[in-house]
Amino acid sequence: METLDSGGSVCSVFVDFQKAFDLVDHNVLFHKLKHFAIPDSLLLWFGSYLADRQQRVRANQCLSSWKPLTGGMPQGSWLGPLSFLVLINDLSAGCSMVKYVDDSTLSELLPSNSQASSMIQFLEQLLTGCQTTICRLILLKPRK
């Protein structure tokens, strides 16, 4: 508030991860869960929840054969958003970052005498972090 009261401003960018729950890599997720000291018995239970899932598609009267799912989270599950938060927990952009499921907000305080925003560099750092810590398939939605 002091920055705003003294004539400064706030620069914010709102980020929404495209197909976030569909692209959860189970191997990366379990690797990160192990770092949180989740007991093996709970990891085994969670693994059984995600294992041997299949899907098929219906188009009009045609029905495809069942295909195995090797990633992603069940639609409408409570564990999907929590799992994605585990994936992005260590993601940073070099500025204030608030994460809520597959949405994140990057913010930067700009004092009144500030030259320019560093938000482009923060976004570049975020994109680099997405490629190295989550998976290369997660993209930012171009618009919401």
Backbone as JSON, one array per atom type, in Angstrom:
{
  "sequence": "METLDSGGSVCSVFVDFQKAFDLVDHNVLFHKLKHFAIPDSLLLWFGSYLADRQQRVRANQCLSSWKPLTGGMPQGSWLGPLSFLVLINDLSAGCSMVKYVDDSTLSELLPSNSQASSMIQFLEQLLTGCQTTICRLILLKPRK",
  "N": [[0.83, -1.2, 0.0], [2.03, 1.19, 0.65], [3.59, 1.8, -1.58], [1.64, 2.36, -3.52], [0.32, 4.48, -2.26], [2.28, 6.41, -2.38], [2.33, 7.17, -4.99], [3.14, 5.19, -6.72], [2.82, 2.15, -8.69], [1.21, -0.99, -9.59], [2.15, -3.79, -11.39], [0.67, -6.44, -12.94], [0.31, -9.81, -14.05], [-1.84, -12.23, -15.25], [-1.96, -15.65, -15.18], [-2.89, -18.61, -16.78], [-2.8, -22.0, -16.86], [-2.79, -24.08, -19.63], [-4.82, -26.87, -20.24], [-4.11, -28.07, -17.82], [-4.68, -30.19, -15.94], [-4.91, -32.37, -17.59], [-2.37, -32.85, -18.41], [-0.76, -33.69, -16.37], [2.09, -35.22, -15.34], [2.58, -38.34, -14.15], [4.91, -39.54, -13.14], [6.62, -37.36, -12.57], [5.01, -36.09, -10.69], [4.93, -38.05, -8.58], [7.61, -38.12, -7.91], [7.95, -35.56, -6.86], [6.13, -35.69, -4.73], [7.41, -37.51, -3.07], [9.48, -35.95, -2.1], [8.12, -34.42, -0.3], [7.92, -36.02, 1.82], [5.85, -37.91, 1.9], [4.23, -40.74, 3.13], [5.15, -44.08, 2.1], [3.04, -45.92, 1.95], [0.82, -44.32, 1.46], [1.56, -43.22, -0.99], [1.51, -45.53, -2.56], [-1.23, -46.13, -2.45], [-2.26, -43.85, -3.73], [-1.04, -44.18, -6.19], [-2.37, -46.49, -7.07], [-4.87, -45.42, -7.45], [-4.45, -43.88, -9.69], [-3.55, -45.68, -11.56], [-3.99, -47.95, -14.33], [-6.07, -46.67, -15.74], [-8.52, -45.94, -18.23], [-9.81, -44.72, -21.36], [-12.4, -43.88, -23.72], [-13.92, -42.78, -26.79], [-16.96, -41.34, -27.89], [-18.61, -40.67, -30.84], [-21.34, -39.52, -32.29], [-22.98, -42.35, -33.31], [-20.8, -43.97, -33.18], [-18.29, -45.72, -31.41], [-15.19, -45.65, -29.91], [-12.4, -47.91, -29.35], [-11.19, -48.94, -26.09], [-8.59, -47.05, -24.63], [-5.46, -46.87, -22.97], [-4.69, -44.59, -20.26], [-1.96, -42.68, -19.48], [-1.21, -40.48, -18.13], [-2.31, -37.35, -16.66], [-5.21, -36.34, -14.74], [-8.11, -37.69, -13.1], [-11.19, -36.38, -14.27], [-12.95, -33.86, -12.54], [-12.08, -34.62, -10.05], [-11.03, -34.27, -6.63], [-8.41, -34.55, -6.09], [-7.04, -33.79, -8.35], [-6.67, -30.85, -8.65], [-5.09, -30.49, -6.32], [-2.9, -32.1, -6.91], [-1.84, -30.76, -9.14], [-1.05, -28.39, -7.9], [1.01, -29.37, -6.3], [2.83, -29.94, -8.33], [3.48, -27.36, -9.31], [4.42, -26.08, -7.09], [7.12, -25.41, -6.48], [7.7, -23.64, -8.45], [8.86, -20.56, -9.6], [9.03, -17.02, -10.35], [10.62, -14.89, -9.9], [9.36, -12.72, -8.86], [6.57, -11.47, -6.93], [4.33, -14.11, -6.55], [1.25, -15.57, -6.79], [-0.46, -18.54, -6.39], [-3.18, -20.43, -7.52], [-4.65, -23.28, -7.91], [-4.79, -23.99, -11.26], [-4.3, -21.43, -12.02], [-2.29, -18.54, -11.87], [-0.88, -15.57, -10.45], [1.27, -13.05, -11.29], [3.01, -10.44, -9.79], [4.28, -7.12, -9.53], [5.66, -4.49, -7.73], [5.88, -1.11, -8.53], [7.72, 1.59, -7.87], [7.1, 5.18, -7.76], [9.2, 6.49, -9.01], [10.22, 4.65, -10.72], [11.9, 3.15, -13.47], [11.15, 1.17, -15.46], [9.04, -1.7, -15.94], [9.85, -5.05, -14.92], [8.5, -7.2, -15.82], [8.47, -8.7, -18.2], [10.88, -10.14, -18.06], [10.29, -11.62, -15.78], [8.17, -13.22, -16.72], [9.56, -14.65, -18.67], [11.28, -16.11, -17.01], [9.37, -17.63, -15.66], [8.35, -19.19, -17.79], [10.65, -20.63, -18.47], [10.97, -22.07, -16.1], [8.64, -23.62, -16.22], [9.24, -25.3, -18.32], [11.36, -26.74, -17.33], [10.75, -27.73, -14.74], [8.11, -28.74, -14.62], [6.73, -29.91, -17.1], [7.38, -30.18, -20.59], [5.11, -29.91, -22.06], [3.13, -28.32, -20.96], [1.44, -25.41, -21.55], [0.98, -21.86, -21.58], [-2.17, -20.37, -21.55], [-3.14, -18.42, -24.31], [-5.1, -16.48, -24.16], [-7.91, -15.77, -22.07]],
  "CA": [[0.0, 0.0, 0.0], [2.9, 2.36, 0.68], [3.98, 2.12, -2.96], [0.51, 3.01, -4.18], [0.08, 5.77, -1.59], [3.32, 7.38, -2.77], [2.25, 7.43, -6.43], [3.64, 4.07, -7.5], [1.79, 1.32, -9.33], [1.39, -2.43, -9.55], [2.05, -4.46, -12.68], [0.28, -7.83, -12.71], [-0.02, -10.67, -15.19], [-2.64, -13.37, -14.82], [-1.52, -16.81, -15.93], [-3.77, -19.77, -16.71], [-2.12, -23.09, -17.53], [-3.64, -24.77, -20.59], [-4.97, -28.32, -20.05], [-3.23, -28.39, -16.69], [-4.96, -31.49, -15.32], [-4.73, -33.42, -18.58], [-0.95, -33.03, -18.69], [0.0, -34.04, -15.16], [2.97, -36.37, -15.52], [2.53, -39.09, -12.89], [6.27, -39.76, -12.64], [7.07, -36.1, -11.97], [4.19, -35.9, -9.5], [5.37, -38.94, -7.51], [8.94, -37.67, -7.51], [7.77, -34.39, -5.98], [5.47, -36.12, -3.49], [8.43, -38.13, -2.22], [10.22, -34.87, -1.45], [7.28, -33.92, 0.8], [7.94, -37.09, 2.84], [4.58, -38.62, 1.93], [4.53, -42.14, 3.43], [5.07, -45.0, 0.96], [1.71, -46.54, 1.88], [-0.07, -43.35, 0.82], [1.97, -43.14, -2.39], [0.99, -46.73, -3.21], [-2.68, -45.95, -2.59], [-2.46, -42.83, -4.75], [-0.65, -44.82, -7.45], [-3.45, -47.4, -7.5], [-5.96, -44.54, -7.89], [-4.13, -43.37, -11.03], [-3.12, -46.77, -12.45], [-4.94, -48.74, -15.12], [-7.21, -45.88, -16.19], [-8.74, -46.03, -19.67], [-10.86, -43.84, -21.89], [-12.82, -44.08, -25.1], [-14.63, -41.62, -27.33], [-18.18, -41.6, -28.65], [-18.98, -39.65, -31.82], [-22.62, -39.98, -32.81], [-23.22, -43.75, -32.96], [-19.53, -44.7, -33.19], [-17.59, -45.79, -30.13], [-13.82, -46.14, -30.1], [-11.94, -48.93, -28.39], [-10.59, -48.39, -24.88], [-7.17, -46.72, -24.72], [-4.92, -46.59, -21.63], [-4.26, -43.24, -19.91], [-0.69, -42.75, -18.75], [-1.01, -39.2, -17.46], [-3.53, -36.62, -16.39], [-5.95, -36.62, -13.51], [-9.54, -37.91, -13.36], [-11.99, -35.16, -14.33], [-13.82, -33.6, -11.41], [-11.55, -35.15, -8.79], [-10.44, -33.32, -5.68], [-6.96, -34.74, -6.1], [-6.48, -33.14, -9.54], [-6.12, -29.53, -8.31], [-4.02, -30.64, -5.34], [-1.74, -32.65, -7.61], [-1.23, -29.71, -9.95], [-0.36, -27.48, -6.98], [2.28, -30.01, -5.95], [3.72, -29.78, -9.48], [3.95, -25.98, -9.49], [4.78, -25.51, -5.8], [8.47, -24.84, -6.49], [7.83, -22.76, -9.59], [8.95, -19.15, -9.23], [9.24, -16.14, -11.49], [11.45, -13.77, -9.49], [8.52, -11.65, -8.34], [5.47, -12.01, -6.14], [3.53, -15.04, -7.36], [0.17, -16.22, -6.05], [-0.91, -19.7, -7.16], [-4.47, -21.01, -7.16], [-4.87, -24.4, -8.82], [-4.06, -23.8, -12.52], [-4.16, -19.99, -12.26], [-1.26, -17.87, -11.07], [-0.79, -14.13, -10.67], [2.59, -12.46, -11.07], [2.84, -9.02, -9.47], [5.49, -6.34, -9.28], [5.44, -3.13, -7.27], [6.7, -0.15, -9.26], [7.74, 2.9, -7.21], [6.78, 6.28, -8.66], [10.39, 6.89, -9.75], [10.7, 3.46, -11.41], [12.15, 3.3, -14.91], [10.3, 0.28, -16.26], [8.69, -2.97, -15.32], [10.66, -6.22, -15.26], [7.55, -8.29, -15.98], [8.87, -9.57, -19.32], [11.9, -11.06, -17.54], [9.61, -12.54, -14.86], [7.46, -14.19, -17.55], [10.56, -15.54, -19.27], [11.72, -17.02, -15.95], [8.27, -18.57, -15.43], [8.32, -20.13, -18.91], [11.8, -21.51, -18.31], [10.64, -22.97, -14.99], [7.63, -24.57, -16.69], [9.88, -26.28, -19.2], [12.33, -27.58, -16.62], [10.25, -28.37, -13.52], [6.82, -29.42, -14.76], [6.92, -30.7, -18.32], [7.44, -29.3, -21.76], [3.81, -29.83, -22.74], [2.23, -27.34, -20.38], [1.51, -24.12, -22.2], [0.14, -20.83, -21.02], [-3.27, -20.01, -22.45], [-2.89, -17.11, -24.87], [-6.12, -15.57, -23.63], [-8.92, -16.49, -21.31]],
  "C": [[0.86, 1.25, 0.0], [3.31, 2.78, -0.72], [2.86, 2.84, -3.68], [0.23, 4.39, -3.58], [1.08, 6.83, -2.01], [3.38, 7.58, -4.29], [2.79, 6.33, -7.31], [2.49, 3.28, -8.11], [2.13, -0.16, -9.16], [1.23, -2.96, -10.97], [1.74, -5.92, -12.37], [-0.02, -8.53, -14.03], [-0.74, -11.88, -14.63], [-2.37, -14.54, -15.76], [-2.51, -17.95, -15.71], [-3.09, -20.88, -17.5], [-3.12, -23.9, -18.36], [-3.63, -26.27, -20.33], [-4.14, -28.84, -18.89], [-3.45, -29.8, -16.15], [-4.78, -32.64, -16.29], [-3.26, -33.77, -18.76], [-0.11, -33.34, -17.45], [0.78, -35.32, -15.44], [3.05, -37.11, -14.18], [3.92, -39.32, -12.3], [6.82, -38.51, -11.95], [6.31, -35.84, -10.67], [4.69, -36.76, -8.34], [6.77, -38.57, -7.01], [8.83, -36.48, -6.54], [7.09, -34.76, -4.67], [6.45, -36.78, -2.54], [9.25, -37.09, -1.48], [9.44, -34.23, -0.3], [7.16, -34.94, 1.92], [6.57, -37.73, 3.01], [4.91, -40.1, 2.18], [4.31, -43.04, 2.2], [3.68, -45.62, 0.82], [0.71, -45.6, 1.2], [0.27, -43.18, -0.66], [1.47, -44.36, -3.17], [-0.51, -46.63, -3.44], [-2.99, -44.96, -3.72], [-2.11, -43.38, -6.13], [-1.73, -45.75, -7.97], [-4.66, -46.61, -8.0], [-5.72, -44.08, -9.34], [-3.83, -44.48, -12.04], [-4.3, -47.39, -13.19], [-6.21, -47.97, -15.49], [-7.29, -45.97, -17.7], [-9.8, -45.01, -20.07], [-11.22, -44.29, -23.29], [-13.71, -42.91, -25.49], [-15.86, -42.08, -28.07], [-18.42, -40.4, -29.56], [-20.21, -40.17, -32.55], [-22.86, -41.43, -32.36], [-21.94, -44.59, -32.88], [-18.85, -44.61, -31.83], [-16.21, -46.38, -30.35], [-13.52, -47.27, -29.12], [-11.32, -48.21, -27.19], [-9.1, -48.17, -25.1], [-6.66, -46.39, -23.31], [-4.53, -45.12, -21.46], [-2.99, -43.36, -19.08], [-0.37, -41.45, -18.02], [-2.35, -38.54, -17.22], [-4.18, -37.06, -15.1], [-7.42, -36.85, -13.86], [-10.31, -36.58, -13.3], [-12.88, -35.05, -13.1], [-13.3, -34.11, -10.07], [-11.03, -34.03, -7.9], [-8.93, -33.4, -5.71], [-6.3, -34.07, -7.3], [-5.89, -31.77, -9.23], [-4.97, -29.62, -7.31], [-2.75, -31.16, -6.0], [-1.05, -31.59, -8.46], [-0.5, -28.71, -9.08], [0.96, -28.06, -6.52], [3.29, -29.81, -7.08], [4.29, -28.37, -9.58], [4.41, -25.34, -8.19], [6.14, -24.82, -5.82], [8.72, -23.92, -7.68], [7.89, -21.31, -9.12], [9.24, -18.32, -10.47], [10.11, -14.94, -11.12], [10.67, -12.57, -8.99], [7.45, -12.28, -7.46], [4.6, -12.89, -7.03], [2.51, -15.72, -6.45], [-0.39, -17.32, -6.94], [-2.24, -20.19, -6.62], [-4.83, -22.03, -8.23], [-4.11, -24.14, -10.12], [-3.97, -22.33, -12.93], [-3.08, -19.45, -11.34], [-1.28, -16.4, -11.42], [0.63, -13.69, -10.33], [2.37, -10.97, -10.82], [4.18, -8.38, -9.16], [5.09, -4.95, -8.84], [6.4, -2.2, -7.99], [6.64, 1.2, -8.54], [7.51, 4.02, -8.23], [7.99, 6.7, -9.5], [10.98, 5.74, -10.56], [10.85, 3.72, -12.9], [11.17, 2.47, -15.74], [10.02, -0.99, -15.47], [9.66, -4.06, -15.78], [9.78, -7.43, -15.56], [7.91, -9.22, -17.14], [9.91, -10.59, -18.85], [11.27, -12.06, -16.58], [8.85, -13.61, -15.64], [8.42, -15.16, -18.22], [11.07, -16.56, -18.25], [10.65, -18.06, -15.66], [8.22, -19.62, -16.54], [9.49, -21.11, -18.84], [11.53, -22.52, -17.21], [9.6, -24.01, -15.39], [8.27, -25.66, -17.52], [10.79, -27.22, -18.43], [11.74, -28.31, -15.42], [8.94, -29.11, -13.69], [6.9, -30.39, -15.92], [6.83, -29.77, -19.5], [6.08, -29.11, -22.43], [2.89, -28.76, -22.18], [2.48, -25.98, -21.02], [0.65, -23.13, -21.45], [-0.96, -20.52, -22.02], [-3.01, -18.62, -22.99], [-3.91, -16.07, -24.42], [-7.2, -16.39, -22.95], [-10.29, -15.94, -21.63]]
}
